[in-house]
Amino acid sequence: MKNSQNKPLGLPRSEILRGKSNFQRIFSQGNTIRAKLVDLRYVTFVSDSEAECKVAFITGRKLGKAVHRNKIRRQMREAYRLHHHTLEAVSKNTKTSVHLALMAKRVHVSFTDVEYDVTFLLSRLGDYISGESNMHES
């Protein structure tokens, strides 16, 4: 799907986190921020080149049937797509790259609730990144 300027509306493939080693790093060395419906695990690192934000959307089989897991994954993806600009701005200002995974805890929830949790988690992560860069500059 495309908007009026003929640009794709979805999340670009280049912003999706891929690769076994990236996931292992997130789960072994990463930090966690928790919300009611969604958890966020992340790893930050200073990059010499352009800062990048890559994201993964995780729904475990314990959550239920595939149709419900896919729906919550689509909701998380859309909420991230609508609000990731705040995190990217902080990341670029501090030259900090971020790899993150949004993990659903429940299904059968409204998009509004998922969007609220995702925006909360992204703002907390942005606060952490900007605070961490201030510590390195001091």
C-alpha positions in Angstrom: 0.0 0.0 0.0 1.2 3.5 -0.8 0.4 7.0 0.4 -0.3 10.1 -1.7 3.4 10.8 -2.3 3.8 7.2 -3.7 5.9 6.1 -0.7 5.3 2.7 0.9 3.4 2.9 4.2 4.8 -0.2 5.8 7.9 -0.7 7.9 10.9 -1.2 5.6 12.6 -4.6 5.6 15.9 -2.9 6.4 14.5 -1.9 9.8 13.5 -5.5 10.8 15.9 -7.3 13.0 17.1 -10.6 11.5 19.7 -13.2 12.3 20.3 -15.7 15.1 23.3 -13.8 16.5 21.2 -10.6 16.9 18.5 -12.4 18.9 21.1 -14.2 21.0 22.7 -10.9 21.9 19.3 -9.4 22.8 18.4 -12.3 25.1 21.8 -12.8 26.7 23.1 -9.2 27.1 19.9 -7.2 26.7 17.9 -5.2 29.1 14.1 -5.4 29.6 11.4 -2.7 30.0 8.0 -4.1 31.0 4.5 -2.8 30.3 1.1 -4.4 30.8 0.7 -6.1 27.4 4.1 -5.8 25.8 7.7 -6.2 27.0 10.7 -4.6 25.3 14.1 -6.2 25.2 16.9 -4.1 23.8 20.7 -3.8 23.3 22.3 -0.5 22.6 25.8 0.1 21.1 27.7 3.1 19.9 28.2 3.1 16.2 30.9 5.0 14.3 28.7 5.2 11.2 25.0 6.1 11.0 22.9 5.0 14.0 20.3 2.3 13.3 17.2 1.1 15.0 16.2 -2.5 14.2 13.1 -4.1 15.6 11.6 -7.6 15.9 8.1 -8.6 16.9 7.8 -11.7 19.0 4.7 -13.7 19.9 5.2 -17.1 21.6 3.1 -20.1 20.9 1.7 -20.0 24.5 -0.4 -17.0 23.4 -2.7 -19.2 21.3 -3.5 -19.9 17.7 -1.6 -18.5 14.8 -4.4 -16.1 13.8 -4.4 -14.4 17.2 -0.6 -14.3 17.4 -0.5 -12.7 13.9 -3.1 -10.1 14.8 -1.2 -9.0 17.9 2.1 -8.9 15.9 0.4 -6.7 13.2 -0.9 -4.4 16.0 2.6 -4.1 17.5 4.1 -3.5 14.1 1.6 -0.7 13.3 2.1 0.9 16.7 5.8 0.9 16.3 5.6 2.2 12.7 3.4 5.2 13.9 5.7 6.1 16.8 9.3 5.0 16.0 10.3 8.4 14.9 10.8 9.5 18.5 13.3 6.7 19.2 15.1 7.3 15.9 15.6 11.0 16.6 17.2 10.2 20.0 19.3 7.4 18.4 20.6 9.7 15.7 21.3 12.6 18.1 23.4 10.3 20.4 24.9 8.1 17.6 23.6 5.1 19.4 22.3 2.1 17.5 19.5 0.1 19.0 18.3 -3.5 18.4 15.0 -4.2 20.1 12.4 -6.9 20.3 8.7 -6.2 21.2 7.2 -9.3 22.9 3.5 -9.7 23.3 2.2 -11.0 26.6 -1.5 -11.4 25.7 -3.8 -11.6 22.7 -7.4 -10.4 22.4 -6.5 -6.8 23.2 -7.5 -3.6 21.5 -5.1 -1.7 19.2 -5.4 1.4 21.5 -4.0 -0.6 24.4 -1.2 -2.0 22.4 -0.4 1.4 21.0 -0.3 2.9 24.5 2.1 0.3 25.7 4.4 0.5 22.7 4.6 4.4 22.9 5.3 4.1 26.7 8.1 1.6 26.0 9.6 3.6 23.2 9.6 6.8 25.3 11.2 5.0 28.3 13.9 3.5 25.9 14.5 7.0 24.5 14.9 8.4 28.0 17.4 5.7 28.8 19.4 6.2 25.6 19.6 10.0 26.1 20.6 9.5 29.8 23.2 7.0 28.9 24.8 9.3 26.3 24.9 12.1 28.9 26.9 9.8 31.2 29.4 9.0 28.5 30.0 12.7 27.7 30.6 13.7 31.4 
